[in-house]
């Protein structure tokens, strides 16, 4: 995850037009949790899978 997870999430949000509030609903995670995830260097795999499902991308997208 050399391109930070936060940049990848923000890029997907922009590409797909998904706000942080919408992402919160799609993932079942609070906005505060998503903010922390964006700053994280080692997120849980469950988090990665929730994000992948919300963005409709493979979980491998979040890895280099």
FENKABEL-V929850 format. One record per backbone hydrogen bond with DSSP energy under -1.0 kcal/mol. CO is the residue of the C=O (numbers start at 1). NH is the residue of the N-H. Records with the same first field share a line. If there is no record, write none. Layout:
# FENKABEL-V929850
CO=NH ; NH
This chain:
# FENKABEL-V929850
4=8
5=9
6=10
7=11
8=12
9=13
10=14
11=15
12=16
13=17 ; 18
19=23
20=24
21=25
22=26
23=27
24=28
30=34
31=35
32=36
33=37
34=38
44=48
45=49
46=50
47=51
48=52
49=53
50=54
51=55
52=56 ; 57
58=61
59=62
60=63
